[in-house]
Amino acid sequence: MRKLFSILALLCALFLTVSCGNEEEFVIRCDIKGLGTRGLEMVYVTRSGISRLSFHPVDGKVDMRASSVQPTLVEVYTIDGSLLFTCVACNGDHLDVKMKLDDPSTLTITGQDASRDYTAYVVEHDSVLTHGDDAEVNSMIAD
């Protein structure tokens, strides 16, 4: 009976350890409708310089994992160089990204407040950011 109790206690401890997540990396879980198996490239900056990682989604879904001790700006591109989204992440963060390819107004990012708020701002002001002149963009940001 003691042996069984010890095994169960060990299994519980193992499950708790795994469920707490990994504090040595950040994870960006993407679900991009229309992406298919087109590759993605993630670009971010750490103390050691610019890092680029490639990922290969299946049916538009992929988990991108990387490491940055401090919050860093993360940009995700299609393999042909089109910017899909930008977010902020650091070790321990778990972000969920959903969008339709070629429709930035559908972008949502959850799991981290700074990225959620930044994304909501960009989606709300997409027309000015993409089609406005410098004075319009600067005025909007200043407001």
Number of C-alpha atoms within 10 A of each C-alpha: 6 7 8 9 10 11 12 12 12 12 12 11 12 11 11 11 11 9 9 9 14 14 12 13 17 21 20 21 18 18 21 21 15 13 19 15 14 15 17 24 20 21 16 21 17 15 9 7 8 9 13 13 13 15 17 17 19 13 14 21 18 19 16 20 15 17 21 18 15 13 15 17 15 18 17 21 17 18 15 10 10 12 16 19 19 19 22 19 26 22 19 17 19 20 22 16 21 17 21 16 17 14 11 16 16 12 19 17 24 17 13 16 12 14 20 19 15 15 21 16 11 18 17 12 15 14 11 14 17 10 10 13 10 11 9 13 15 12 9 13 10 7 5
